Amino acid sequence: MRVLATLISLIFPIFLGGCVTFLPTIHYRLTIVIDTPQGRRSGSGVTELKSIIGPKFPIPKIGGLQVTIHGEAVPVRLADGNYIFVVRKWQRGQEETLRMLRSSFAQSLTPISISANDDRYDSVVKDQFEELSRIRGSRPVSPEYYPIVAHFTDINDPNSIVAADAGRVDQIVKGAKLVSMTIEITDDPVTRRINAILPWFEKYRNDYFDPYARANPAKELPSEKRIEKSHFYSQ
């Protein structure tokens, strides 16, 4: 039995790898412009999106389109030296990253008009990703797909986090107003600045920044209360 288990452990990854469809890697730059009482401020950052279409057999739950994000929150430096961060979290979940991209560039993409159960689906999705990877030029992000923005009222204290939907940035910084959010596909490398901006960040070990969320892990809370370290940074 031990020999059989060993053989299965060796053969299964090979079988699985042969059935996975690897989609083009996409780097996208998110740029945000904010008006504040001290003047207009802006920031941008590049994120990497890697995707595969996994087989629905033998493990249906890991089949279908799978998206992995590598990058950081986009920092916008304010006049007082503090920051507003566009974090990689959406009110409706991480899958909104891909929806944000597809929505922003929809007019340049061939629509997917077949279901995921169609034998041609993987090929059609791969074609759309290849189209997406070749698109250049900036596009506005629809408010429907705005991510969450966060701010530490004391930049040296992770417990001081406040967050809101990007369209309501005034809720975290008084008098601030979102002017625009744009996205573009780029060949530039992934941006890495968070550790320099937040010196305590690398050593931070708690699940959530918000103390109330940490104390109430089972309580249903709004997405902006559930900001984690992974929403600011991922390898």
Buried (B, 14 or more C-beta within 10 A) or exposed (E): EEEEEEEEEEEEEEEBEEBBBEBBEBBBBBBBBBBBEEEEBEBBBBBBBBBBBBBBEEEEEEBBBEBEBBBBBBBBEBEEEBBBBBBBBBEEEBEBBBBBBBBBBEEBBEEBEEEEEEEEBBEBBBBBBEBBBEBEEEBEBEEEBBBBBBBBEEBEEBEBBBBBBBBBBBBBBEEBBBEEBBBBBBEEEBBEBBBEBBEEBEEEEEEBBBEEBEEEEEEEBEBBBBBBBBBBBBE
